[in-house]
Amino acid sequence: MPVTIEELDRLYRALPPRPTDTARVDALNVRPGPDQREERTMIELDPVRGAIGDRWERKTWLYLQDGRPDPRVQVALCNSTILTLIQTATGVRHHPGDTIFTDLDLSAQNLPVGSRLQIGPAVLEISDVENDACAKFAAHYGAEVLHWIRLPQNRPLRLRGLFAKIVCGGPIRVGDTVTKLTP
């Protein structure tokens, strides 16, 4: 039976607040090709190539006018607690393919566009490109979940996660601290 928006709201309200300044990397992932997921314990981030091993540098969904991949969508961050909520509510364990999973508060209030995060030596800058989920996400988790994510009151919460570009590269690992840098 599909989950309802009311049930998702109830489950979301029952969650403890997510940390706003520091959290840890819970999981890492690259997408070597379409519909492929490769979980890793370490990923090398590069400002030009993206997450090494990820298909972003070869095939992405957003390009610059000159044909290069748009760096604003180099890395996708997903809140691991929200993903667990969605997976538990729907009974679907699909891996959405995001690069970095963390429990950090990814809301626009906590991380406005242009904010920066440090993970190990790497620095990411929060993109202005919204991650409002896609048809593939809806196909796995259901139309109600997609609708819930896209509700006007939920968009600023970034329940689906966010995109970021790599400002400074370097290796990041599961267990590393994700730190919100002060402007």
C-alpha atoms as one frame of an Amber mdcrd trajectory, in Angstrom:
protein
   0.000   0.000   0.000   1.450   3.413  -0.932   2.437   5.738   1.874   0.395
   8.924   2.329   1.584  12.499   2.627   0.015  12.616   6.093   2.033   9.571
   7.181   5.255  11.058   5.784   4.535  14.335   7.606   3.870  12.452  10.851
   7.106  10.459  10.550   9.092  13.590   9.668   7.731  15.539  12.661   8.746
  12.659  14.956  12.410  12.866  13.913  14.904  14.527  16.233  16.494  17.683
  14.814  19.404  17.077  12.476  22.781  18.586  13.433  23.365  22.010  11.908
  27.134  22.507  12.120  28.838  19.111  12.031  27.858  15.556  11.219  29.614
  12.539   9.838  29.744  10.927   6.416  27.496   7.875   6.760  28.039   6.458
   3.265  29.699   7.251  -0.071  28.727   6.245  -3.572  29.692   6.687  -7.210
  27.655   5.893 -10.319  30.003   4.296 -12.871  27.210   4.142 -15.476  23.461
   4.545 -15.883  21.519   2.866 -13.056  24.766   1.615 -11.489  25.725   2.212
  -7.853  29.087   1.500  -6.267  29.333   2.082  -2.538  32.805   3.017  -1.383
  34.590   3.733   1.866  36.684   6.491   0.184  36.145   8.787  -2.778  38.567
  11.251  -4.329  36.875  14.569  -5.123  38.327  16.702  -7.922  37.162  20.229
  -8.891  37.431  19.396 -12.613  36.518  15.685 -12.757  33.986  15.487  -9.908
  33.901  12.344  -7.773  36.501  10.103  -9.405  34.761   6.996 -10.747  31.386
   8.719 -11.091  29.852   9.138 -14.533  29.306  12.912 -13.985  32.411  13.844
 -15.991  31.287  11.661 -18.937  27.494  11.846 -18.788  25.345  14.056 -16.620
  21.906  15.605 -16.915  23.025  19.255 -16.861  25.640  20.842 -19.137  27.203
  24.259 -19.594  26.669  26.099 -22.887  30.098  24.951 -24.090  29.100  21.284
 -23.624  31.055  20.567 -20.434  29.267  18.987 -17.444  27.832  21.646 -15.132
  29.965  21.722 -11.947  26.954  22.846  -9.909  25.774  19.205  -9.953  29.138
  17.480  -9.430  28.151  16.052  -6.061  24.772  15.110  -4.595  24.305  15.069
  -0.838  21.424  13.197   0.763  20.309  13.299   4.370  20.664   9.715   5.585
  17.894  10.053   8.208  15.377  11.351   5.641  16.333   8.576   3.219  15.824
   5.978   5.967  12.431   7.523   6.758  11.387   7.249   3.087  12.744   3.712
   2.732  11.043   2.549   5.934   7.714   4.198   5.082   7.637   2.743   1.558
   9.373  -0.570   2.213  11.690   0.200  -0.729  15.447  -0.119  -0.196  16.496
   1.409  -3.545  19.806   3.299  -3.471  19.162   6.759  -4.974  22.744   7.204
  -6.221  23.786  10.291  -4.264  27.514  10.769  -3.680  27.516  11.629   0.030
  25.102  10.536   2.761  25.137  12.476   6.029  22.719  13.430   8.787  23.598
  17.142   8.532  20.645  19.535   8.213  20.620  20.236   4.465  17.812  22.795
   4.594  18.099  26.103   2.736  17.887  27.890   6.084  20.928  26.034   7.405
  22.859  25.900   4.123  21.854  28.757   1.803  23.145  28.725  -1.775  26.868
  29.504  -1.713  27.433  27.992   1.752  30.447  25.743   2.050  31.063  22.384
   3.683  34.406  20.827   4.496  34.937  17.083   4.490  38.539  16.113   5.162
  40.602  18.340   2.842  37.713  18.787   0.376  35.462  21.827   0.275  32.032
  21.841  -1.378  29.876  24.831  -2.272  26.091  24.509  -2.122  24.566  24.920
  -5.582  21.628  26.963  -6.760  20.354  23.926  -8.699  17.483  22.389  -6.747
  17.301  18.638  -6.204  13.550  18.157  -6.189  13.698  14.465  -7.138  13.047
  13.023 -10.558  10.814  10.545 -12.326  13.225   7.694 -11.462  12.981   8.607
  -7.772   9.174   8.572  -8.036   9.264   5.246  -9.891  11.094   3.658  -6.964
   9.486   5.364  -3.959   6.086   6.365  -5.359   4.294   9.458  -6.581   3.185
  10.417  -3.052   6.798  10.632  -1.870   7.670  12.821  -4.855   4.630  15.002
  -4.168   5.594  15.278  -0.476   9.160  16.341  -1.351   7.847  18.968  -3.776
   5.220  20.511  -1.486   5.872  24.266  -1.199   6.481  24.037   2.555   8.936
  21.143   2.074  11.062  22.509  -0.794  13.204  24.690   1.532  13.827  21.612
   3.731  15.602  19.903   0.804  14.146  16.529   1.768  15.572  14.976  -1.399
  19.007  16.467  -0.716  21.086  19.031  -2.539  23.743  19.530  -5.187  27.188
  21.014  -4.663  30.279  21.831  -6.668  33.772  20.893  -5.571  35.857  23.955
  -4.644  38.861  22.078  -3.222  39.450  18.425  -3.897  40.871  15.591  -1.888
  39.960  12.202  -0.473  36.868  11.842   1.704  35.993   8.783   3.743  33.046
   7.217   5.500  33.234   8.479   9.085  34.826  11.817   8.149  33.331  14.917
   9.732  31.190  17.178   7.553  31.676  20.728   8.840  29.646  23.785   7.883
  32.126  26.572   7.255  31.205  29.999   8.551  31.010  32.714   5.897
